Amino acid sequence: MPETSPYLVRKASDCDAARIAEIQVKTWQAAYRGLMPDAFLDGLDPLERALVWKRIVAGPDGVVFLAQKDAHVVGFCDVLPSRDTAAPPEIAEIAAIYVEPCAWGSGAGRSLISAAIDHARDHGFVMITLWVLATNERAKRFYAAAGFEPDGAEKTKERPGFTLHELRYRREV
């Protein structure tokens, strides 16, 4: 019998932008501590991020899913057509997936990944990708458990005072 998730997954609205931003900042500060400079993580501003998420949620390119238990939103996932310039149009991308630390290991992330894959399949995509920090072992294990594999693509992002090295993972939908 399939495992039943305690989480309701729903599409976000612009009213959810502040909560999405709060989850993103909390998660970055917990998951990326030791992988990014403390000064950068401590300087993240949920109000600034909320403005960004308000635009993303209202935008035409993708969908943001939320995982909630009862009335409490604990995670989100942003799914859109691949932003990789060489990607064919049938490739989707998980641009962001974050679950607040108190809900890690609870099934919220699995519920969000499942919603992303279903959404991609339902919209004609055949493959879904995501980018993960090369040093984020916890996330790489999570993605592997969800059927994602590294495909050999790598990129770096320059930030003020540090560089991020990312690996692309993919799976069929």
VMD Tcl script that builds the backbone (N, CA, C; Angstrom):
set m [mol new atoms 519]
animate dup $m
set s [atomselect $m all]
$s set {name element resname resid chain x y z} {
  {N N MET 1 A 0.851 -1.180 0.000}
  {CA C MET 1 A 0.000 0.000 0.000}
  {C C MET 1 A 0.897 1.242 0.000}
  {N N PRO 2 A 0.633 2.233 -0.865}
  {CA C PRO 2 A 1.470 3.431 -0.913}
  {C C PRO 2 A 1.397 4.215 0.395}
  {N N GLU 3 A 2.523 4.849 0.685}
  {CA C GLU 3 A 2.606 5.685 1.885}
  {C C GLU 3 A 1.719 6.918 1.710}
  {N N THR 4 A 0.953 7.244 2.722}
  {CA C THR 4 A 0.092 8.418 2.684}
  {C C THR 4 A 0.798 9.570 3.380}
  {N N SER 5 A 0.849 10.692 2.715}
  {CA C SER 5 A 1.512 11.865 3.285}
  {C C SER 5 A 0.551 12.631 4.180}
  {N N PRO 6 A 1.060 13.145 5.294}
  {CA C PRO 6 A 0.214 13.990 6.143}
  {C C PRO 6 A 0.085 15.414 5.600}
  {N N TYR 7 A 0.718 15.678 4.460}
  {CA C TYR 7 A 0.756 17.037 3.923}
  {C C TYR 7 A -0.214 17.222 2.768}
  {N N LEU 8 A -0.899 18.334 2.802}
  {CA C LEU 8 A -1.688 18.798 1.674}
  {C C LEU 8 A -0.740 19.619 0.810}
  {N N VAL 9 A -0.704 19.342 -0.483}
  {CA C VAL 9 A 0.097 20.148 -1.403}
  {C C VAL 9 A -0.875 20.973 -2.228}
  {N N ARG 10 A -0.624 22.276 -2.263}
  {CA C ARG 10 A -1.496 23.182 -3.015}
  {C C ARG 10 A -0.640 24.211 -3.737}
  {N N LYS 11 A -1.254 24.878 -4.705}
  {CA C LYS 11 A -0.561 25.955 -5.414}
  {C C LYS 11 A -0.546 27.203 -4.540}
  {N N ALA 12 A 0.563 27.917 -4.608}
  {CA C ALA 12 A 0.709 29.160 -3.846}
  {C C ALA 12 A -0.021 30.299 -4.544}
  {N N SER 13 A -0.382 31.296 -3.762}
  {CA C SER 13 A -0.898 32.557 -4.296}
  {C C SER 13 A 0.023 33.664 -3.798}
  {N N ASP 14 A -0.171 34.875 -4.309}
  {CA C ASP 14 A 0.712 35.962 -3.876}
  {C C ASP 14 A 0.575 36.240 -2.380}
  {N N CYS 15 A -0.530 35.827 -1.780}
  {CA C CYS 15 A -0.706 35.988 -0.325}
  {C C CYS 15 A 0.272 35.116 0.464}
  {N N ASP 16 A 0.857 34.106 -0.199}
  {CA C ASP 16 A 1.785 33.191 0.463}
  {C C ASP 16 A 3.240 33.649 0.385}
  {N N ALA 17 A 3.512 34.739 -0.303}
  {CA C ALA 17 A 4.895 35.159 -0.560}
  {C C ALA 17 A 5.699 35.360 0.719}
  {N N ALA 18 A 5.123 35.962 1.731}
  {CA C ALA 18 A 5.863 36.207 2.976}
  {C C ALA 18 A 6.242 34.896 3.652}
  {N N ARG 19 A 5.338 33.924 3.661}
  {CA C ARG 19 A 5.644 32.631 4.285}
  {C C ARG 19 A 6.695 31.882 3.480}
  {N N ILE 20 A 6.609 31.927 2.154}
  {CA C ILE 20 A 7.619 31.301 1.300}
  {C C ILE 20 A 8.987 31.895 1.611}
  {N N ALA 21 A 9.064 33.213 1.694}
  {CA C ALA 21 A 10.331 33.888 1.982}
  {C C ALA 21 A 10.867 33.497 3.354}
  {N N GLU 22 A 9.995 33.418 4.333}
  {CA C GLU 22 A 10.407 33.028 5.685}
  {C C GLU 22 A 10.999 31.616 5.682}
  {N N ILE 23 A 10.343 30.701 4.983}
  {CA C ILE 23 A 10.849 29.326 4.883}
  {C C ILE 23 A 12.189 29.311 4.167}
  {N N GLN 24 A 12.310 30.062 3.074}
  {CA C GLN 24 A 13.566 30.084 2.330}
  {C C GLN 24 A 14.708 30.576 3.201}
  {N N VAL 25 A 14.511 31.663 3.906}
  {CA C VAL 25 A 15.580 32.223 4.741}
  {C C VAL 25 A 15.945 31.257 5.866}
  {N N LYS 26 A 14.962 30.715 6.571}
  {CA C LYS 26 A 15.238 29.760 7.659}
  {C C LYS 26 A 15.998 28.544 7.142}
  {N N THR 27 A 15.562 28.045 5.996}
  {CA C THR 27 A 16.179 26.849 5.441}
  {C C THR 27 A 17.599 27.124 4.976}
  {N N TRP 28 A 17.803 28.232 4.284}
  {CA C TRP 28 A 19.158 28.575 3.869}
  {C C TRP 28 A 20.064 28.701 5.088}
  {N N GLN 29 A 19.591 29.370 6.127}
  {CA C GLN 29 A 20.427 29.584 7.307}
  {C C GLN 29 A 20.771 28.272 8.002}
  {N N ALA 30 A 19.900 27.286 7.934}
  {CA C ALA 30 A 20.179 25.990 8.550}
  {C C ALA 30 A 20.968 25.071 7.611}
  {N N ALA 31 A 20.514 24.935 6.381}
  {CA C ALA 31 A 21.106 23.969 5.453}
  {C C ALA 31 A 22.454 24.413 4.903}
  {N N TYR 32 A 22.642 25.705 4.742}
  {CA C TYR 32 A 23.856 26.198 4.095}
  {C C TYR 32 A 24.899 26.718 5.075}
  {N N ARG 33 A 24.634 26.629 6.378}
  {CA C ARG 33 A 25.623 27.048 7.381}
  {C C ARG 33 A 26.848 26.148 7.218}
  {N N GLY 34 A 27.995 26.745 7.028}
  {CA C GLY 34 A 29.215 25.992 6.768}
  {C C GLY 34 A 29.484 25.786 5.283}
  {N N LEU 35 A 28.469 26.021 4.448}
  {CA C LEU 35 A 28.632 25.906 2.994}
  {C C LEU 35 A 28.702 27.277 2.335}
  {N N MET 36 A 28.172 28.280 3.023}
  {CA C MET 36 A 28.210 29.683 2.594}
  {C C MET 36 A 28.655 30.505 3.798}
  {N N PRO 37 A 29.212 31.684 3.555}
  {CA C PRO 37 A 29.663 32.516 4.683}
  {C C PRO 37 A 28.519 32.894 5.627}
  {N N ASP 38 A 28.815 32.863 6.922}
  {CA C ASP 38 A 27.820 33.234 7.933}
  {C C ASP 38 A 27.273 34.636 7.701}
  {N N ALA 39 A 28.145 35.566 7.324}
  {CA C ALA 39 A 27.702 36.954 7.129}
  {C C ALA 39 A 26.632 37.035 6.038}
  {N N PHE 40 A 26.796 36.261 4.982}
  {CA C PHE 40 A 25.796 36.237 3.914}
  {C C PHE 40 A 24.478 35.673 4.437}
  {N N LEU 41 A 24.546 34.527 5.102}
  {CA C LEU 41 A 23.333 33.874 5.604}
  {C C LEU 41 A 22.626 34.723 6.648}
  {N N ASP 42 A 23.393 35.328 7.538}
  {CA C ASP 42 A 22.794 36.147 8.593}
  {C C ASP 42 A 22.182 37.432 8.041}
  {N N GLY 43 A 22.617 37.846 6.856}
  {CA C GLY 43 A 22.100 39.067 6.245}
  {C C GLY 43 A 20.884 38.866 5.357}
  {N N LEU 44 A 20.424 37.629 5.208}
  {CA C LEU 44 A 19.245 37.383 4.369}
  {C C LEU 44 A 18.026 38.063 4.977}
  {N N ASP 45 A 17.259 38.729 4.131}
  {CA C ASP 45 A 16.124 39.523 4.590}
  {C C ASP 45 A 14.815 38.929 4.064}
  {N N PRO 46 A 13.978 38.370 4.948}
  {CA C PRO 46 A 12.711 37.793 4.488}
  {C C PRO 46 A 11.799 38.798 3.783}
  {N N LEU 47 A 11.841 40.056 4.180}
  {CA C LEU 47 A 10.991 41.057 3.517}
  {C C LEU 47 A 11.422 41.269 2.072}
  {N N GLU 48 A 12.731 41.307 1.852}
  {CA C GLU 48 A 13.268 41.434 0.494}
  {C C GLU 48 A 12.891 40.214 -0.343}
  {N N ARG 49 A 13.067 39.030 0.236}
  {CA C ARG 49 A 12.748 37.786 -0.463}
  {C C ARG 49 A 11.252 37.699 -0.768}
  {N N ALA 50 A 10.407 38.222 0.115}
  {CA C ALA 50 A 8.955 38.170 -0.106}
  {C C ALA 50 A 8.564 38.926 -1.371}
  {N N LEU 51 A 9.234 40.037 -1.645}
  {CA C LEU 51 A 8.952 40.788 -2.875}
  {C C LEU 51 A 9.296 39.954 -4.102}
  {N N VAL 52 A 10.418 39.249 -4.030}
  {CA C VAL 52 A 10.822 38.376 -5.135}
  {C C VAL 52 A 9.794 37.262 -5.325}
  {N N TRP 53 A 9.387 36.634 -4.230}
  {CA C TRP 53 A 8.435 35.526 -4.330}
  {C C TRP 53 A 7.060 35.987 -4.789}
  {N N LYS 54 A 6.684 37.174 -4.445}
  {CA C LYS 54 A 5.396 37.704 -4.915}
  {C C LYS 54 A 5.399 37.770 -6.449}
  {N N ARG 55 A 6.525 38.217 -7.033}
  {CA C ARG 55 A 6.655 38.278 -8.495}
  {C C ARG 55 A 6.672 36.876 -9.106}
  {N N ILE 56 A 7.412 35.968 -8.470}
  {CA C ILE 56 A 7.506 34.606 -9.010}
  {C C ILE 56 A 6.141 33.928 -9.007}
  {N N VAL 57 A 5.445 34.002 -7.887}
  {CA C VAL 57 A 4.136 33.343 -7.774}
  {C C VAL 57 A 3.145 33.916 -8.782}
  {N N ALA 58 A 3.208 35.212 -9.022}
  {CA C ALA 58 A 2.287 35.857 -9.963}
  {C C ALA 58 A 2.712 35.681 -11.418}
  {N N GLY 59 A 3.944 35.230 -11.637}
  {CA C GLY 59 A 4.480 35.132 -12.988}
  {C C GLY 59 A 3.853 34.019 -13.809}
  {N N PRO 60 A 4.047 34.093 -15.126}
  {CA C PRO 60 A 3.409 33.142 -16.036}
  {C C PRO 60 A 4.212 31.865 -16.287}
  {N N ASP 61 A 5.456 31.799 -15.809}
  {CA C ASP 61 A 6.351 30.737 -16.265}
  {C C ASP 61 A 6.250 29.406 -15.544}
  {N N GLY 62 A 5.761 29.384 -14.351}
  {CA C GLY 62 A 5.749 28.127 -13.617}
  {C C GLY 62 A 4.700 28.133 -12.532}
  {N N VAL 63 A 4.914 27.254 -11.573}
  {CA C VAL 63 A 3.987 27.140 -10.455}
  {C C VAL 63 A 4.792 26.896 -9.183}
  {N N VAL 64 A 4.320 27.457 -8.093}
  {CA C VAL 64 A 4.930 27.217 -6.789}
  {C C VAL 64 A 3.937 26.392 -5.982}
  {N N PHE 65 A 4.404 25.236 -5.533}
  {CA C PHE 65 A 3.588 24.372 -4.687}
  {C C PHE 65 A 3.979 24.572 -3.234}
  {N N LEU 66 A 3.000 24.458 -2.349}
  {CA C LEU 66 A 3.229 24.542 -0.912}
  {C C LEU 66 A 2.844 23.219 -0.276}
  {N N ALA 67 A 3.598 22.819 0.754}
  {CA C ALA 67 A 3.231 21.662 1.575}
  {C C ALA 67 A 2.760 22.209 2.906}
  {N N GLN 68 A 1.557 21.811 3.284}
  {CA C GLN 68 A 1.044 22.287 4.563}
  {C C GLN 68 A 0.401 21.141 5.321}
  {N N LYS 69 A 0.501 21.234 6.628}
  {CA C LYS 69 A -0.134 20.278 7.528}
  {C C LYS 69 A -1.057 21.096 8.399}
  {N N ASP 70 A -2.320 20.731 8.392}
  {CA C ASP 70 A -3.351 21.559 9.007}
  {C C ASP 70 A -3.298 22.907 8.283}
  {N N ALA 71 A -3.114 23.991 8.957}
  {CA C ALA 71 A -3.054 25.295 8.282}
  {C C ALA 71 A -1.630 25.828 8.204}
  {N N HIS 72 A -0.643 25.008 8.603}
  {CA C HIS 72 A 0.738 25.492 8.685}
  {C C HIS 72 A 1.549 25.069 7.458}
  {N N VAL 73 A 2.021 26.042 6.682}
  {CA C VAL 73 A 2.864 25.780 5.511}
  {C C VAL 73 A 4.291 25.538 5.993}
  {N N VAL 74 A 4.867 24.389 5.578}
  {CA C VAL 74 A 6.217 24.030 6.032}
  {C C VAL 74 A 7.237 23.964 4.905}
  {N N GLY 75 A 6.786 24.041 3.648}
  {CA C GLY 75 A 7.736 23.949 2.551}
  {C C GLY 75 A 7.133 24.409 1.241}
  {N N PHE 76 A 8.021 24.591 0.260}
  {CA C PHE 76 A 7.565 25.013 -1.069}
  {C C PHE 76 A 8.490 24.468 -2.137}
  {N N CYS 77 A 7.977 24.453 -3.359}
  {CA C CYS 77 A 8.719 23.972 -4.520}
  {C C CYS 77 A 8.303 24.802 -5.730}
  {N N ASP 78 A 9.274 25.354 -6.440}
  {CA C ASP 78 A 9.041 26.184 -7.621}
  {C C ASP 78 A 9.400 25.369 -8.862}
  {N N VAL 79 A 8.429 25.133 -9.741}
  {CA C VAL 79 A 8.615 24.313 -10.941}
  {C C VAL 79 A 8.326 25.162 -12.170}
  {N N LEU 80 A 9.203 25.076 -13.170}
  {CA C LEU 80 A 9.037 25.869 -14.383}
  {C C LEU 80 A 9.755 25.191 -15.536}
  {N N PRO 81 A 9.561 25.661 -16.771}
  {CA C PRO 81 A 10.364 25.140 -17.873}
  {C C PRO 81 A 11.844 25.403 -17.582}
  {N N SER 82 A 12.699 24.503 -18.022}
  {CA C SER 82 A 14.126 24.625 -17.729}
  {C C SER 82 A 14.672 25.987 -18.140}
  {N N ARG 83 A 15.492 26.556 -17.255}
  {CA C ARG 83 A 16.149 27.832 -17.547}
  {C C ARG 83 A 17.502 27.632 -18.220}
  {N N ASP 84 A 17.937 26.376 -18.368}
  {CA C ASP 84 A 19.214 26.098 -19.017}
  {C C ASP 84 A 19.096 26.425 -20.500}
  {N N THR 85 A 20.010 27.232 -20.991}
  {CA C THR 85 A 19.900 27.746 -22.359}
  {C C THR 85 A 19.892 26.649 -23.417}
  {N N ALA 86 A 20.589 25.545 -23.197}
  {CA C ALA 86 A 20.655 24.483 -24.199}
  {C C ALA 86 A 19.564 23.430 -24.025}
  {N N ALA 87 A 18.701 23.589 -23.050}
  {CA C ALA 87 A 17.680 22.571 -22.775}
  {C C ALA 87 A 16.566 22.609 -23.812}
  {N N PRO 88 A 16.151 21.439 -24.279}
  {CA C PRO 88 A 14.995 21.405 -25.174}
  {C C PRO 88 A 13.720 21.759 -24.406}
  {N N PRO 89 A 12.658 22.115 -25.108}
  {CA C PRO 89 A 11.443 22.594 -24.438}
  {C C PRO 89 A 10.721 21.542 -23.595}
  {N N GLU 90 A 11.070 20.272 -23.752}
  {CA C GLU 90 A 10.371 19.249 -22.962}
  {C C GLU 90 A 11.039 18.963 -21.611}
  {N N ILE 91 A 11.957 19.844 -21.207}
  {CA C ILE 91 A 12.642 19.695 -19.917}
  {C C ILE 91 A 12.090 20.718 -18.930}
  {N N ALA 92 A 11.640 20.241 -17.778}
  {CA C ALA 92 A 11.187 21.116 -16.688}
  {C C ALA 92 A 12.319 21.247 -15.673}
  {N N GLU 93 A 12.169 22.187 -14.769}
  {CA C GLU 93 A 13.190 22.410 -13.741}
  {C C GLU 93 A 12.521 22.699 -12.400}
  {N N ILE 94 A 13.076 22.117 -11.365}
  {CA C ILE 94 A 12.728 22.526 -10.008}
  {C C ILE 94 A 13.718 23.626 -9.667}
  {N N ALA 95 A 13.242 24.860 -9.677}
  {CA C ALA 95 A 14.119 26.010 -9.445}
  {C C ALA 95 A 14.425 26.192 -7.968}
  {N N ALA 96 A 13.529 25.727 -7.114}
  {CA C ALA 96 A 13.739 25.833 -5.666}
  {C C ALA 96 A 12.845 24.815 -4.978}
  {N N ILE 97 A 13.388 24.188 -3.954}
  {CA C ILE 97 A 12.581 23.347 -3.071}
  {C C ILE 97 A 13.187 23.468 -1.681}
  {N N TYR 98 A 12.382 23.939 -0.752}
  {CA C TYR 98 A 12.852 24.150 0.617}
  {C C TYR 98 A 11.759 23.757 1.594}
  {N N VAL 99 A 12.173 23.072 2.643}
  {CA C VAL 99 A 11.292 22.692 3.745}
  {C C VAL 99 A 11.937 23.212 5.016}
  {N N GLU 100 A 11.139 23.863 5.864}
  {CA C GLU 100 A 11.726 24.432 7.068}
  {C C GLU 100 A 12.334 23.319 7.919}
  {N N PRO 101 A 13.440 23.636 8.595}
  {CA C PRO 101 A 14.200 22.612 9.320}
  {C C PRO 101 A 13.377 21.762 10.287}
  {N N CYS 102 A 12.394 22.328 10.949}
  {CA C CYS 102 A 11.601 21.540 11.906}
  {C C CYS 102 A 10.784 20.451 11.220}
  {N N ALA 103 A 10.658 20.502 9.899}
  {CA C ALA 103 A 9.890 19.498 9.159}
  {C C ALA 103 A 10.780 18.600 8.297}
  {N N TRP 104 A 12.102 18.716 8.414}
  {CA C TRP 104 A 12.995 17.835 7.661}
  {C C TRP 104 A 12.721 16.394 8.063}
  {N N GLY 105 A 12.668 15.519 7.089}
  {CA C GLY 105 A 12.452 14.103 7.350}
  {C C GLY 105 A 11.005 13.726 7.597}
  {N N SER 106 A 10.095 14.670 7.460}
  {CA C SER 106 A 8.678 14.427 7.781}
  {C C SER 106 A 7.845 13.961 6.590}
  {N N GLY 107 A 8.408 14.014 5.392}
  {CA C GLY 107 A 7.653 13.675 4.189}
  {C C GLY 107 A 7.206 14.876 3.379}
  {N N ALA 108 A 7.389 16.073 3.909}
  {CA C ALA 108 A 6.981 17.278 3.175}
  {C C ALA 108 A 7.758 17.415 1.870}
  {N N GLY 109 A 9.055 17.199 1.917}
  {CA C GLY 109 A 9.874 17.296 0.708}
  {C C GLY 109 A 9.474 16.267 -0.332}
  {N N ARG 110 A 9.221 15.038 0.109}
  {CA C ARG 110 A 8.779 13.993 -0.828}
  {C C ARG 110 A 7.448 14.368 -1.470}
  {N N SER 111 A 6.545 14.945 -0.689}
  {CA C SER 111 A 5.252 15.372 -1.237}
  {C C SER 111 A 5.436 16.465 -2.283}
  {N N LEU 112 A 6.351 17.391 -2.029}
  {CA C LEU 112 A 6.608 18.475 -2.981}
  {C C LEU 112 A 7.257 17.950 -4.259}
  {N N ILE 113 A 8.235 17.051 -4.121}
  {CA C ILE 113 A 8.880 16.458 -5.303}
  {C C ILE 113 A 7.839 15.718 -6.140}
  {N N SER 114 A 6.979 14.972 -5.486}
  {CA C SER 114 A 5.931 14.231 -6.193}
  {C C SER 114 A 5.005 15.181 -6.956}
  {N N ALA 115 A 4.625 16.285 -6.326}
  {CA C ALA 115 A 3.773 17.276 -6.996}
  {C C ALA 115 A 4.487 17.885 -8.196}
  {N N ALA 116 A 5.782 18.157 -8.055}
  {CA C ALA 116 A 6.559 18.737 -9.154}
  {C C ALA 116 A 6.626 17.778 -10.335}
  {N N ILE 117 A 6.881 16.509 -10.051}
  {CA C ILE 117 A 6.967 15.506 -11.113}
  {C C ILE 117 A 5.612 15.339 -11.796}
  {N N ASP 118 A 4.553 15.242 -11.016}
  {CA C ASP 118 A 3.207 15.116 -11.594}
  {C C ASP 118 A 2.866 16.326 -12.462}
  {N N HIS 119 A 3.195 17.519 -11.971}
  {CA C HIS 119 A 2.921 18.743 -12.733}
  {C C HIS 119 A 3.683 18.722 -14.060}
  {N N ALA 120 A 4.967 18.352 -14.001}
  {CA C ALA 120 A 5.773 18.313 -15.222}
  {C C ALA 120 A 5.171 17.321 -16.220}
  {N N ARG 121 A 4.849 16.137 -15.761}
  {CA C ARG 121 A 4.267 15.117 -16.637}
  {C C ARG 121 A 2.941 15.603 -17.229}
  {N N ASP 122 A 2.095 16.178 -16.393}
  {CA C ASP 122 A 0.782 16.649 -16.850}
  {C C ASP 122 A 0.875 17.791 -17.860}
  {N N HIS 123 A 2.028 18.476 -17.882}
  {CA C HIS 123 A 2.202 19.598 -18.808}
  {C C HIS 123 A 3.131 19.253 -19.975}
  {N N GLY 124 A 3.318 17.965 -20.239}
  {CA C GLY 124 A 4.027 17.527 -21.431}
  {C C GLY 124 A 5.537 17.453 -21.322}
  {N N PHE 125 A 6.089 17.645 -20.147}
  {CA C PHE 125 A 7.536 17.518 -19.971}
  {C C PHE 125 A 7.893 16.040 -19.835}
  {N N VAL 126 A 9.084 15.673 -20.284}
  {CA C VAL 126 A 9.522 14.279 -20.190}
  {C C VAL 126 A 10.654 14.092 -19.184}
  {N N MET 127 A 11.277 15.179 -18.805}
  {CA C MET 127 A 12.421 15.143 -17.890}
  {C C MET 127 A 12.313 16.349 -16.971}
  {N N ILE 128 A 12.844 16.199 -15.753}
  {CA C ILE 128 A 12.884 17.322 -14.818}
  {C C ILE 128 A 14.286 17.388 -14.223}
  {N N THR 129 A 14.811 18.598 -14.116}
  {CA C THR 129 A 16.159 18.799 -13.591}
  {C C THR 129 A 16.108 19.713 -12.372}
  {N N LEU 130 A 17.232 19.772 -11.695}
  {CA C LEU 130 A 17.425 20.724 -10.600}
  {C C LEU 130 A 18.922 20.903 -10.408}
  {N N TRP 131 A 19.280 21.986 -9.758}
  {CA C TRP 131 A 20.679 22.270 -9.438}
  {C C TRP 131 A 20.845 22.193 -7.931}
  {N N VAL 132 A 21.950 21.580 -7.493}
  {CA C VAL 132 A 22.222 21.415 -6.064}
  {C C VAL 132 A 23.671 21.812 -5.795}
  {N N LEU 133 A 23.897 22.428 -4.640}
  {CA C LEU 133 A 25.269 22.743 -4.257}
  {C C LEU 133 A 26.075 21.449 -4.195}
  {N N ALA 134 A 27.253 21.462 -4.783}
  {CA C ALA 134 A 28.094 20.267 -4.816}
  {C C ALA 134 A 28.443 19.772 -3.417}
  {N N THR 135 A 28.475 20.668 -2.448}
  {CA C THR 135 A 28.848 20.303 -1.078}
  {C C THR 135 A 27.648 19.995 -0.184}
  {N N ASN 136 A 26.439 20.039 -0.721}
  {CA C ASN 136 A 25.236 19.808 0.085}
  {C C ASN 136 A 24.877 18.316 0.051}
  {N N GLU 137 A 25.560 17.554 0.894}
  {CA C GLU 137 A 25.395 16.100 0.889}
  {C C GLU 137 A 23.981 15.670 1.273}
  {N N ARG 138 A 23.377 16.346 2.229}
  {CA C ARG 138 A 22.010 15.992 2.644}
  {C C ARG 138 A 21.040 16.113 1.467}
  {N N ALA 139 A 21.125 17.227 0.732}
  {CA C ALA 139 A 20.234 17.436 -0.412}
  {C C ALA 139 A 20.508 16.414 -1.510}
  {N N LYS 140 A 21.763 16.104 -1.764}
  {CA C LYS 140 A 22.088 15.131 -2.810}
  {C C LYS 140 A 21.512 13.753 -2.463}
  {N N ARG 141 A 21.569 13.371 -1.194}
  {CA C ARG 141 A 20.962 12.095 -0.776}
  {C C ARG 141 A 19.442 12.124 -0.968}
  {N N PHE 142 A 18.825 13.250 -0.614}
  {CA C PHE 142 A 17.373 13.393 -0.775}
  {C C PHE 142 A 16.984 13.254 -2.248}
  {N N TYR 143 A 17.692 13.942 -3.133}
  {CA C TYR 143 A 17.364 13.886 -4.556}
  {C C TYR 143 A 17.597 12.488 -5.130}
  {N N ALA 144 A 18.677 11.833 -4.703}
  {CA C ALA 144 A 18.933 10.466 -5.170}
  {C C ALA 144 A 17.808 9.532 -4.730}
  {N N ALA 145 A 17.335 9.684 -3.502}
  {CA C ALA 145 A 16.230 8.852 -3.011}
  {C C ALA 145 A 14.947 9.101 -3.802}
  {N N ALA 146 A 14.824 10.290 -4.390}
  {CA C ALA 146 A 13.646 10.635 -5.200}
  {C C ALA 146 A 13.831 10.260 -6.674}
  {N N GLY 147 A 14.931 9.567 -6.989}
  {CA C GLY 147 A 15.144 9.095 -8.352}
  {C C GLY 147 A 15.961 10.009 -9.243}
  {N N PHE 148 A 16.501 11.090 -8.693}
  {CA C PHE 148 A 17.337 12.002 -9.471}
  {C C PHE 148 A 18.773 11.486 -9.487}
  {N N GLU 149 A 19.459 11.736 -10.604}
  {CA C GLU 149 A 20.870 11.363 -10.737}
  {C C GLU 149 A 21.636 12.533 -11.322}
  {N N PRO 150 A 22.914 12.686 -10.936}
  {CA C PRO 150 A 23.719 13.739 -11.569}
  {C C PRO 150 A 23.888 13.415 -13.053}
  {N N ASP 151 A 23.836 14.452 -13.892}
  {CA C ASP 151 A 23.984 14.215 -15.328}
  {C C ASP 151 A 25.304 14.737 -15.876}
  {N N GLY 152 A 26.193 15.180 -14.999}
  {CA C GLY 152 A 27.514 15.641 -15.420}
  {C C GLY 152 A 27.633 17.134 -15.631}
  {N N ALA 153 A 26.516 17.844 -15.696}
  {CA C ALA 153 A 26.571 19.299 -15.886}
  {C C ALA 153 A 26.942 19.976 -14.565}
  {N N GLU 154 A 27.768 20.990 -14.670}
  {CA C GLU 154 A 28.205 21.757 -13.504}
  {C C GLU 154 A 28.180 23.236 -13.851}
  {N N LYS 155 A 28.023 24.073 -12.831}
  {CA C LYS 155 A 28.131 25.517 -13.038}
  {C C LYS 155 A 28.594 26.162 -11.743}
  {N N THR 156 A 29.113 27.357 -11.896}
  {CA C THR 156 A 29.510 28.131 -10.722}
  {C C THR 156 A 28.756 29.451 -10.740}
  {N N LYS 157 A 28.466 29.930 -9.538}
  {CA C LYS 157 A 27.823 31.233 -9.372}
  {C C LYS 157 A 28.715 32.060 -8.470}
  {N N GLU 158 A 29.057 33.230 -8.947}
  {CA C GLU 158 A 29.871 34.143 -8.151}
  {C C GLU 158 A 28.968 34.993 -7.279}
  {N N ARG 159 A 29.270 35.031 -6.016}
  {CA C ARG 159 A 28.586 35.884 -5.052}
  {C C ARG 159 A 29.645 36.790 -4.443}
  {N N PRO 160 A 29.246 37.912 -3.872}
  {CA C PRO 160 A 30.245 38.788 -3.244}
  {C C PRO 160 A 31.005 38.044 -2.139}
  {N N GLY 161 A 32.267 37.774 -2.398}
  {CA C GLY 161 A 33.114 37.139 -1.395}
  {C C GLY 161 A 33.142 35.620 -1.413}
  {N N PHE 162 A 32.372 34.978 -2.284}
  {CA C PHE 162 A 32.413 33.514 -2.349}
  {C C PHE 162 A 31.846 33.019 -3.679}
  {N N THR 163 A 32.148 31.765 -3.978}
  {CA C THR 163 A 31.706 31.125 -5.210}
  {C C THR 163 A 30.929 29.864 -4.858}
  {N N LEU 164 A 29.829 29.646 -5.554}
  {CA C LEU 164 A 29.034 28.435 -5.363}
  {C C LEU 164 A 29.264 27.500 -6.545}
  {N N HIS 165 A 29.503 26.244 -6.249}
  {CA C HIS 165 A 29.671 25.226 -7.282}
  {C C HIS 165 A 28.439 24.323 -7.231}
  {N N GLU 166 A 27.737 24.207 -8.370}
  {CA C GLU 166 A 26.500 23.433 -8.412}
  {C C GLU 166 A 26.585 22.290 -9.419}
  {N N LEU 167 A 25.840 21.233 -9.130}
  {CA C LEU 167 A 25.720 20.070 -9.997}
  {C C LEU 167 A 24.267 19.952 -10.441}
  {N N ARG 168 A 24.072 19.543 -11.688}
  {CA C ARG 168 A 22.701 19.341 -12.159}
  {C C ARG 168 A 22.315 17.870 -11.983}
  {N N TYR 169 A 21.119 17.676 -11.460}
  {CA C TYR 169 A 20.527 16.349 -11.329}
  {C C TYR 169 A 19.292 16.301 -12.225}
  {N N ARG 170 A 18.936 15.095 -12.664}
  {CA C ARG 170 A 17.761 14.949 -13.520}
  {C C ARG 170 A 17.099 13.602 -13.299}
  {N N ARG 171 A 15.851 13.532 -13.722}
  {CA C ARG 171 A 15.120 12.260 -13.749}
  {C C ARG 171 A 13.986 12.372 -14.751}
  {N N GLU 172 A 13.547 11.224 -15.223}
  {CA C GLU 172 A 12.380 11.194 -16.104}
  {C C GLU 172 A 11.137 11.419 -15.266}
  {N N VAL 173 A 10.106 11.966 -15.917}
  {CA C VAL 173 A 8.854 12.180 -15.204}
  {C C VAL 173 A 7.872 11.071 -15.540}
}
mol reanalyze $m
mol bondsrecalc $m
mol representation Tube
mol addrep $m
